[in-house]
Amino acid sequence: MGLKEFFKSAWVTFKLARKPNRKEFLLALRITLIGVAAIGAITFIIRFVAIAIQGA
């Protein structure tokens, strides 16, 4: 894919895109925040277990 074809497909995608309404935006925000919280919780648990194993 050349540069010209990339910009052509990007332009078509841009023309089809639209702003999300409030409900869609809040859903995407909620999913993102749940994902960040889950990753943070998993990281916390792993670090807590690692510290407990090391006996620090």
N, CA, C, O and CB atoms as a CASP TS submission, in Angstrom:
PFRMAT TS
TARGET T0000
AUTHOR 0000-0000-0000
METHOD Language model
MODEL 1
PARENT N/A
ATOM      1  N   MET     1       0.856  -1.172   0.000  1.00  0.00           N
ATOM      2  CA  MET     1       0.000   0.000   0.000  1.00  0.00           C
ATOM      3  C   MET     1       0.900   1.233   0.000  1.00  0.00           C
ATOM      4  O   MET     1       1.756   1.407   0.867  1.00  0.00           O
ATOM      5  CB  MET     1      -0.973  -0.001   1.229  1.00  0.00           C
ATOM      6  N   GLY     2       0.681   2.062  -0.982  1.00  0.00           N
ATOM      7  CA  GLY     2       1.457   3.285  -1.076  1.00  0.00           C
ATOM      8  C   GLY     2       0.862   4.387  -0.217  1.00  0.00           C
ATOM      9  O   GLY     2      -0.193   4.238   0.397  1.00  0.00           O
ATOM     10  N   LEU     3       1.573   5.484  -0.202  1.00  0.00           N
ATOM     11  CA  LEU     3       1.142   6.613   0.616  1.00  0.00           C
ATOM     12  C   LEU     3      -0.177   7.202   0.106  1.00  0.00           C
ATOM     13  O   LEU     3      -1.034   7.606   0.892  1.00  0.00           O
ATOM     14  CB  LEU     3       2.226   7.691   0.637  1.00  0.00           C
ATOM     15  N   LYS     4      -0.322   7.245  -1.200  1.00  0.00           N
ATOM     16  CA  LYS     4      -1.546   7.807  -1.774  1.00  0.00           C
ATOM     17  C   LYS     4      -2.767   6.961  -1.418  1.00  0.00           C
ATOM     18  O   LYS     4      -3.820   7.497  -1.070  1.00  0.00           O
ATOM     19  CB  LYS     4      -1.414   7.921  -3.297  1.00  0.00           C
ATOM     20  N   GLU     5      -2.623   5.638  -1.506  1.00  0.00           N
ATOM     21  CA  GLU     5      -3.742   4.758  -1.156  1.00  0.00           C
ATOM     22  C   GLU     5      -4.074   4.842   0.336  1.00  0.00           C
ATOM     23  O   GLU     5      -5.237   4.766   0.731  1.00  0.00           O
ATOM     24  CB  GLU     5      -3.416   3.305  -1.540  1.00  0.00           C
ATOM     25  N   PHE     6      -3.039   4.999   1.150  1.00  0.00           N
ATOM     26  CA  PHE     6      -3.280   5.132   2.589  1.00  0.00           C
ATOM     27  C   PHE     6      -4.106   6.374   2.886  1.00  0.00           C
ATOM     28  O   PHE     6      -5.085   6.309   3.630  1.00  0.00           O
ATOM     29  CB  PHE     6      -1.951   5.187   3.355  1.00  0.00           C
ATOM     30  N   PHE     7      -3.714   7.514   2.304  1.00  0.00           N
ATOM     31  CA  PHE     7      -4.462   8.745   2.551  1.00  0.00           C
ATOM     32  C   PHE     7      -5.875   8.669   1.986  1.00  0.00           C
ATOM     33  O   PHE     7      -6.802   9.244   2.557  1.00  0.00           O
ATOM     34  CB  PHE     7      -3.729   9.935   1.949  1.00  0.00           C
ATOM     35  N   LYS     8      -6.047   7.965   0.871  1.00  0.00           N
ATOM     36  CA  LYS     8      -7.381   7.811   0.299  1.00  0.00           C
ATOM     37  C   LYS     8      -8.272   6.993   1.236  1.00  0.00           C
ATOM     38  O   LYS     8      -9.418   7.368   1.485  1.00  0.00           O
ATOM     39  CB  LYS     8      -7.300   7.140  -1.087  1.00  0.00           C
ATOM     40  N   SER     9      -7.751   5.877   1.755  1.00  0.00           N
ATOM     41  CA  SER     9      -8.553   5.058   2.669  1.00  0.00           C
ATOM     42  C   SER     9      -8.775   5.783   4.000  1.00  0.00           C
ATOM     43  O   SER     9      -9.835   5.647   4.611  1.00  0.00           O
ATOM     44  CB  SER     9      -7.868   3.697   2.914  1.00  0.00           C
ATOM     45  N   ALA    10      -7.780   6.551   4.448  1.00  0.00           N
ATOM     46  CA  ALA    10      -7.958   7.322   5.680  1.00  0.00           C
ATOM     47  C   ALA    10      -9.039   8.379   5.496  1.00  0.00           C
ATOM     48  O   ALA    10      -9.818   8.623   6.417  1.00  0.00           O
ATOM     49  CB  ALA    10      -6.632   7.984   6.102  1.00  0.00           C
ATOM     50  N   TRP    11      -9.103   9.009   4.330  1.00  0.00           N
ATOM     51  CA  TRP    11     -10.109  10.022   4.070  1.00  0.00           C
ATOM     52  C   TRP    11     -11.509   9.405   4.054  1.00  0.00           C
ATOM     53  O   TRP    11     -12.454   9.994   4.578  1.00  0.00           O
ATOM     54  CB  TRP    11      -9.821  10.729   2.743  1.00  0.00           C
ATOM     55  N   VAL    12     -11.642   8.221   3.456  1.00  0.00           N
ATOM     56  CA  VAL    12     -12.940   7.542   3.419  1.00  0.00           C
ATOM     57  C   VAL    12     -13.380   7.204   4.841  1.00  0.00           C
ATOM     58  O   VAL    12     -14.542   7.391   5.200  1.00  0.00           O
ATOM     59  CB  VAL    12     -12.870   6.254   2.546  1.00  0.00           C
ATOM     60  N   THR    13     -12.450   6.709   5.641  1.00  0.00           N
ATOM     61  CA  THR    13     -12.766   6.395   7.039  1.00  0.00           C
ATOM     62  C   THR    13     -13.168   7.650   7.800  1.00  0.00           C
ATOM     63  O   THR    13     -14.115   7.632   8.586  1.00  0.00           O
ATOM     64  CB  THR    13     -11.567   5.726   7.726  1.00  0.00           C
ATOM     65  N   PHE    14     -12.447   8.734   7.564  1.00  0.00           N
ATOM     66  CA  PHE    14     -12.755   9.991   8.244  1.00  0.00           C
ATOM     67  C   PHE    14     -14.141  10.501   7.864  1.00  0.00           C
ATOM     68  O   PHE    14     -14.856  11.034   8.713  1.00  0.00           O
ATOM     69  CB  PHE    14     -11.699  11.045   7.911  1.00  0.00           C
ATOM     70  N   LYS    15     -14.524  10.347   6.615  1.00  0.00           N
ATOM     71  CA  LYS    15     -15.850  10.803   6.178  1.00  0.00           C
ATOM     72  C   LYS    15     -16.964   9.967   6.799  1.00  0.00           C
ATOM     73  O   LYS    15     -18.062  10.475   7.023  1.00  0.00           O
ATOM     74  CB  LYS    15     -15.952  10.749   4.651  1.00  0.00           C
ATOM     75  N   LEU    16     -16.698   8.694   7.080  1.00  0.00           N
ATOM     76  CA  LEU    16     -17.717   7.821   7.667  1.00  0.00           C
ATOM     77  C   LEU    16     -17.822   7.978   9.184  1.00  0.00           C
ATOM     78  O   LEU    16     -18.833   7.609   9.782  1.00  0.00           O
ATOM     79  CB  LEU    16     -17.414   6.377   7.328  1.00  0.00           C
ATOM     80  N   ALA    17     -16.784   8.522   9.795  1.00  0.00           N
ATOM     81  CA  ALA    17     -16.749   8.629  11.260  1.00  0.00           C
ATOM     82  C   ALA    17     -17.745   9.678  11.746  1.00  0.00           C
ATOM     83  O   ALA    17     -18.087  10.620  11.031  1.00  0.00           O
ATOM     84  CB  ALA    17     -15.325   8.985  11.746  1.00  0.00           C
ATOM     85  N   ARG    18     -18.198   9.486  12.977  1.00  0.00           N
ATOM     86  CA  ARG    18     -19.095  10.461  13.594  1.00  0.00           C
ATOM     87  C   ARG    18     -18.787  10.524  15.079  1.00  0.00           C
ATOM     88  O   ARG    18     -18.185   9.609  15.640  1.00  0.00           O
ATOM     89  CB  ARG    18     -20.591  10.094  13.350  1.00  0.00           C
ATOM     90  N   LYS    19     -19.203  11.604  15.702  1.00  0.00           N
ATOM     91  CA  LYS    19     -19.005  11.743  17.133  1.00  0.00           C
ATOM     92  C   LYS    19     -19.976  10.817  17.863  1.00  0.00           C
ATOM     93  O   LYS    19     -21.127  10.674  17.450  1.00  0.00           O
ATOM     94  CB  LYS    19     -19.200  13.217  17.580  1.00  0.00           C
ATOM     95  N   PRO    20     -19.520  10.191  18.940  1.00  0.00           N
ATOM     96  CA  PRO    20     -20.439   9.347  19.706  1.00  0.00           C
ATOM     97  C   PRO    20     -21.418  10.215  20.491  1.00  0.00           C
ATOM     98  O   PRO    20     -21.104  11.337  20.888  1.00  0.00           O
ATOM     99  CB  PRO    20     -19.657   8.415  20.662  1.00  0.00           C
ATOM    100  N   ASN    21     -22.607   9.669  20.702  1.00  0.00           N
ATOM    101  CA  ASN    21     -23.535  10.402  21.553  1.00  0.00           C
ATOM    102  C   ASN    21     -23.140  10.193  23.010  1.00  0.00           C
ATOM    103  O   ASN    21     -22.195   9.461  23.303  1.00  0.00           O
ATOM    104  CB  ASN    21     -25.002   9.948  21.305  1.00  0.00           C
ATOM    105  N   ARG    22     -23.848  10.824  23.901  1.00  0.00           N
ATOM    106  CA  ARG    22     -23.468  10.790  25.323  1.00  0.00           C
ATOM    107  C   ARG    22     -23.470   9.370  25.879  1.00  0.00           C
ATOM    108  O   ARG    22     -22.571   8.998  26.634  1.00  0.00           O
ATOM    109  CB  ARG    22     -24.418  11.664  26.146  1.00  0.00           C
ATOM    110  N   LYS    23     -24.469   8.577  25.512  1.00  0.00           N
ATOM    111  CA  LYS    23     -24.572   7.212  26.018  1.00  0.00           C
ATOM    112  C   LYS    23     -23.392   6.357  25.544  1.00  0.00           C
ATOM    113  O   LYS    23     -22.809   5.612  26.332  1.00  0.00           O
ATOM    114  CB  LYS    23     -25.899   6.580  25.573  1.00  0.00           C
ATOM    115  N   GLU    24     -23.042   6.462  24.263  1.00  0.00           N
ATOM    116  CA  GLU    24     -21.907   5.704  23.725  1.00  0.00           C
ATOM    117  C   GLU    24     -20.595   6.144  24.375  1.00  0.00           C
ATOM    118  O   GLU    24     -19.744   5.312  24.689  1.00  0.00           O
ATOM    119  CB  GLU    24     -21.822   5.878  22.198  1.00  0.00           C
ATOM    120  N   PHE    25     -20.438   7.448  24.573  1.00  0.00           N
ATOM    121  CA  PHE    25     -19.221   7.958  25.193  1.00  0.00           C
ATOM    122  C   PHE    25     -19.065   7.456  26.618  1.00  0.00           C
ATOM    123  O   PHE    25     -17.980   7.033  27.016  1.00  0.00           O
ATOM    124  CB  PHE    25     -19.220   9.473  25.176  1.00  0.00           C
ATOM    125  N   LEU    26     -20.151   7.502  27.390  1.00  0.00           N
ATOM    126  CA  LEU    26     -20.089   7.045  28.777  1.00  0.00           C
ATOM    127  C   LEU    26     -19.817   5.538  28.857  1.00  0.00           C
ATOM    128  O   LEU    26     -19.126   5.083  29.769  1.00  0.00           O
ATOM    129  CB  LEU    26     -21.398   7.383  29.504  1.00  0.00           C
ATOM    130  N   LEU    27     -20.353   4.767  27.912  1.00  0.00           N
ATOM    131  CA  LEU    27     -20.086   3.333  27.879  1.00  0.00           C
ATOM    132  C   LEU    27     -18.605   3.074  27.598  1.00  0.00           C
ATOM    133  O   LEU    27     -17.983   2.254  28.273  1.00  0.00           O
ATOM    134  CB  LEU    27     -20.966   2.642  26.816  1.00  0.00           C
ATOM    135  N   ALA    28     -18.043   3.760  26.617  1.00  0.00           N
ATOM    136  CA  ALA    28     -16.624   3.590  26.304  1.00  0.00           C
ATOM    137  C   ALA    28     -15.756   4.026  27.482  1.00  0.00           C
ATOM    138  O   ALA    28     -14.751   3.382  27.783  1.00  0.00           O
ATOM    139  CB  ALA    28     -16.251   4.390  25.044  1.00  0.00           C
ATOM    140  N   LEU    29     -16.135   5.107  28.144  1.00  0.00           N
ATOM    141  CA  LEU    29     -15.392   5.589  29.311  1.00  0.00           C
ATOM    142  C   LEU    29     -15.447   4.569  30.440  1.00  0.00           C
ATOM    143  O   LEU    29     -14.429   4.292  31.074  1.00  0.00           O
ATOM    144  CB  LEU    29     -15.951   6.939  29.789  1.00  0.00           C
ATOM    145  N   ARG    30     -16.628   4.008  30.697  1.00  0.00           N
ATOM    146  CA  ARG    30     -16.796   3.023  31.757  1.00  0.00           C
ATOM    147  C   ARG    30     -15.949   1.775  31.483  1.00  0.00           C
ATOM    148  O   ARG    30     -15.285   1.263  32.386  1.00  0.00           O
ATOM    149  CB  ARG    30     -18.276   2.642  31.898  1.00  0.00           C
ATOM    150  N   ILE    31     -15.972   1.288  30.244  1.00  0.00           N
ATOM    151  CA  ILE    31     -15.192   0.103  29.884  1.00  0.00           C
ATOM    152  C   ILE    31     -13.703   0.376  30.055  1.00  0.00           C
ATOM    153  O   ILE    31     -12.968  -0.473  30.561  1.00  0.00           O
ATOM    154  CB  ILE    31     -15.494  -0.329  28.434  1.00  0.00           C
ATOM    155  N   THR    32     -13.256   1.556  29.637  1.00  0.00           N
ATOM    156  CA  THR    32     -11.844   1.914  29.767  1.00  0.00           C
ATOM    157  C   THR    32     -11.429   1.984  31.226  1.00  0.00           C
ATOM    158  O   THR    32     -10.378   1.457  31.593  1.00  0.00           O
ATOM    159  CB  THR    32     -11.567   3.249  29.081  1.00  0.00           C
ATOM    160  N   LEU    33     -12.230   2.623  32.062  1.00  0.00           N
ATOM    161  CA  LEU    33     -11.892   2.745  33.475  1.00  0.00           C
ATOM    162  C   LEU    33     -11.896   1.395  34.187  1.00  0.00           C
ATOM    163  O   LEU    33     -11.064   1.155  35.061  1.00  0.00           O
ATOM    164  CB  LEU    33     -12.861   3.688  34.158  1.00  0.00           C
ATOM    165  N   ILE    34     -12.819   0.517  33.822  1.00  0.00           N
ATOM    166  CA  ILE    34     -12.843  -0.822  34.410  1.00  0.00           C
ATOM    167  C   ILE    34     -11.577  -1.580  34.014  1.00  0.00           C
ATOM    168  O   ILE    34     -10.992  -2.284  34.837  1.00  0.00           O
ATOM    169  CB  ILE    34     -14.110  -1.602  33.960  1.00  0.00           C
ATOM    170  N   GLY    35     -11.156  -1.439  32.764  1.00  0.00           N
ATOM    171  CA  GLY    35      -9.929  -2.104  32.312  1.00  0.00           C
ATOM    172  C   GLY    35      -8.701  -1.596  33.036  1.00  0.00           C
ATOM    173  O   GLY    35      -7.849  -2.386  33.442  1.00  0.00           O
ATOM    174  N   VAL    36      -8.597  -0.285  33.203  1.00  0.00           N
ATOM    175  CA  VAL    36      -7.452   0.293  33.917  1.00  0.00           C
ATOM    176  C   VAL    36      -7.459  -0.164  35.374  1.00  0.00           C
ATOM    177  O   VAL    36      -6.410  -0.506  35.921  1.00  0.00           O
ATOM    178  CB  VAL    36      -7.479   1.842  33.838  1.00  0.00           C
ATOM    179  N   ALA    37      -8.617  -0.173  35.998  1.00  0.00           N
ATOM    180  CA  ALA    37      -8.710  -0.616  37.393  1.00  0.00           C
ATOM    181  C   ALA    37      -8.348  -2.095  37.526  1.00  0.00           C
ATOM    182  O   ALA    37      -7.686  -2.485  38.488  1.00  0.00           O
ATOM    183  CB  ALA    37     -10.127  -0.368  37.940  1.00  0.00           C
ATOM    184  N   ALA    38      -8.771  -2.914  36.578  1.00  0.00           N
ATOM    185  CA  ALA    38      -8.457  -4.345  36.631  1.00  0.00           C
ATOM    186  C   ALA    38      -6.952  -4.569  36.489  1.00  0.00           C
ATOM    187  O   ALA    38      -6.372  -5.367  37.225  1.00  0.00           O
ATOM    188  CB  ALA    38      -9.218  -5.110  35.523  1.00  0.00           C
ATOM    189  N   ILE    39      -6.323  -3.875  35.553  1.00  0.00           N
ATOM    190  CA  ILE    39      -4.878  -4.011  35.381  1.00  0.00           C
ATOM    191  C   ILE    39      -4.146  -3.532  36.627  1.00  0.00           C
ATOM    192  O   ILE    39      -3.171  -4.154  37.047  1.00  0.00           O
ATOM    193  CB  ILE    39      -4.401  -3.225  34.147  1.00  0.00           C
ATOM    194  N   GLY    40      -4.599  -2.441  37.219  1.00  0.00           N
ATOM    195  CA  GLY    40      -3.986  -1.950  38.445  1.00  0.00           C
ATOM    196  C   GLY    40      -4.140  -2.928  39.596  1.00  0.00           C
ATOM    197  O   GLY    40      -3.201  -3.131  40.366  1.00  0.00           O
ATOM    198  N   ALA    41      -5.305  -3.531  39.722  1.00  0.00           N
ATOM    199  CA  ALA    41      -5.538  -4.490  40.802  1.00  0.00           C
ATOM    200  C   ALA    41      -4.670  -5.731  40.625  1.00  0.00           C
ATOM    201  O   ALA    41      -4.105  -6.243  41.592  1.00  0.00           O
ATOM    202  CB  ALA    41      -7.019  -4.887  40.857  1.00  0.00           C
ATOM    203  N   ILE    42      -4.568  -6.207  39.401  1.00  0.00           N
ATOM    204  CA  ILE    42      -3.723  -7.379  39.136  1.00  0.00           C
ATOM    205  C   ILE    42      -2.266  -7.059  39.448  1.00  0.00           C
ATOM    206  O   ILE    42      -1.564  -7.872  40.051  1.00  0.00           O
ATOM    207  CB  ILE    42      -3.868  -7.839  37.663  1.00  0.00           C
ATOM    208  N   THR    43      -1.814  -5.885  39.041  1.00  0.00           N
ATOM    209  CA  THR    43      -0.438  -5.477  39.322  1.00  0.00           C
ATOM    210  C   THR    43      -0.198  -5.374  40.828  1.00  0.00           C
ATOM    211  O   THR    43       0.839  -5.818  41.321  1.00  0.00           O
ATOM    212  CB  THR    43      -0.129  -4.132  38.643  1.00  0.00           C
ATOM    213  N   PHE    44      -1.137  -4.798  41.551  1.00  0.00           N
ATOM    214  CA  PHE    44      -1.010  -4.677  42.999  1.00  0.00           C
ATOM    215  C   PHE    44      -0.908  -6.049  43.657  1.00  0.00           C
ATOM    216  O   PHE    44      -0.067  -6.263  44.530  1.00  0.00           O
ATOM    217  CB  PHE    44      -2.198  -3.904  43.574  1.00  0.00           C
ATOM    218  N   ILE    45      -1.757  -6.969  43.241  1.00  0.00           N
ATOM    219  CA  ILE    45      -1.749  -8.318  43.824  1.00  0.00           C
ATOM    220  C   ILE    45      -0.422  -9.014  43.538  1.00  0.00           C
ATOM    221  O   ILE    45       0.149  -9.640  44.431  1.00  0.00           O
ATOM    222  CB  ILE    45      -2.924  -9.159  43.270  1.00  0.00           C
ATOM    223  N   ILE    46       0.070  -8.916  42.319  1.00  0.00           N
ATOM    224  CA  ILE    46       1.336  -9.558  41.960  1.00  0.00           C
ATOM    225  C   ILE    46       2.484  -8.968  42.777  1.00  0.00           C
ATOM    226  O   ILE    46       3.324  -9.709  43.287  1.00  0.00           O
ATOM    227  CB  ILE    46       1.616  -9.399  40.450  1.00  0.00           C
ATOM    228  N   ARG    47       2.525  -7.651  42.903  1.00  0.00           N
ATOM    229  CA  ARG    47       3.594  -7.025  43.690  1.00  0.00           C
ATOM    230  C   ARG    47       3.472  -7.389  45.172  1.00  0.00           C
ATOM    231  O   ARG    47       4.481  -7.624  45.836  1.00  0.00           O
ATOM    232  CB  ARG    47       3.560  -5.492  43.518  1.00  0.00           C
ATOM    233  N   PHE    48       2.262  -7.437  45.685  1.00  0.00           N
ATOM    234  CA  PHE    48       2.045  -7.799  47.088  1.00  0.00           C
ATOM    235  C   PHE    48       2.525  -9.213  47.355  1.00  0.00           C
ATOM    236  O   PHE    48       3.189  -9.462  48.362  1.00  0.00           O
ATOM    237  CB  PHE    48       0.562  -7.665  47.460  1.00  0.00           C
ATOM    238  N   VAL    49       2.198 -10.143  46.468  1.00  0.00           N
ATOM    239  CA  VAL    49       2.635 -11.530  46.617  1.00  0.00           C
ATOM    240  C   VAL    49       4.156 -11.616  46.495  1.00  0.00           C
ATOM    241  O   VAL    49       4.794 -12.347  47.252  1.00  0.00           O
ATOM    242  CB  VAL    49       1.955 -12.434  45.561  1.00  0.00           C
ATOM    243  N   ALA    50       4.739 -10.880  45.556  1.00  0.00           N
ATOM    244  CA  ALA    50       6.196 -10.910  45.388  1.00  0.00           C
ATOM    245  C   ALA    50       6.910 -10.393  46.620  1.00  0.00           C
ATOM    246  O   ALA    50       7.925 -10.954  47.031  1.00  0.00           O
ATOM    247  CB  ALA    50       6.609 -10.090  44.176  1.00  0.00           C
ATOM    248  N   ILE    51       6.393  -9.332  47.212  1.00  0.00           N
ATOM    249  CA  ILE    51       7.000  -8.778  48.426  1.00  0.00           C
ATOM    250  C   ILE    51       6.828  -9.771  49.592  1.00  0.00           C
ATOM    251  O   ILE    51       7.740  -9.936  50.402  1.00  0.00           O
ATOM    252  CB  ILE    51       6.360  -7.393  48.782  1.00  0.00           C
ATOM    253  N   ALA    52       5.688 -10.416  49.674  1.00  0.00           N
ATOM    254  CA  ALA    52       5.445 -11.384  50.746  1.00  0.00           C
ATOM    255  C   ALA    52       6.374 -12.584  50.602  1.00  0.00           C
ATOM    256  O   ALA    52       6.852 -13.116  51.603  1.00  0.00           O
ATOM    257  CB  ALA    52       3.975 -11.844  50.740  1.00  0.00           C
ATOM    258  N   ILE    53       6.634 -13.016  49.372  1.00  0.00           N
ATOM    259  CA  ILE    53       7.519 -14.156  49.145  1.00  0.00           C
ATOM    260  C   ILE    53       8.961 -13.802  49.493  1.00  0.00           C
ATOM    261  O   ILE    53       9.683 -14.620  50.062  1.00  0.00           O
ATOM    262  CB  ILE    53       7.426 -14.625  47.687  1.00  0.00           C
ATOM    263  N   GLN    54       9.383 -12.585  49.152  1.00  0.00           N
ATOM    264  CA  GLN    54      10.752 -12.168  49.414  1.00  0.00           C
ATOM    265  C   GLN    54      10.984 -11.905  50.903  1.00  0.00           C
ATOM    266  O   GLN    54      12.122 -11.951  51.370  1.00  0.00           O
ATOM    267  CB  GLN    54      11.083 -10.920  48.606  1.00  0.00           C
ATOM    268  N   GLY    55       9.942 -11.639  51.628  1.00  0.00           N
ATOM    269  CA  GLY    55      10.069 -11.402  53.068  1.00  0.00           C
ATOM    270  C   GLY    55      10.634 -10.041  53.401  1.00  0.00           C
ATOM    271  O   GLY    55      11.267  -9.861  54.441  1.00  0.00           O
ATOM    272  N   ALA    56      10.407  -9.076  52.519  1.00  0.00           N
ATOM    273  CA  ALA    56      10.927  -7.728  52.774  1.00  0.00           C
ATOM    274  C   ALA    56       9.987  -7.068  53.677  1.00  0.00           C
ATOM    275  O   ALA    56      10.196  -5.913  54.050  1.00  0.00           O
ATOM    276  CB  ALA    56      11.119  -6.906  51.490  1.00  0.00           C
TER
END
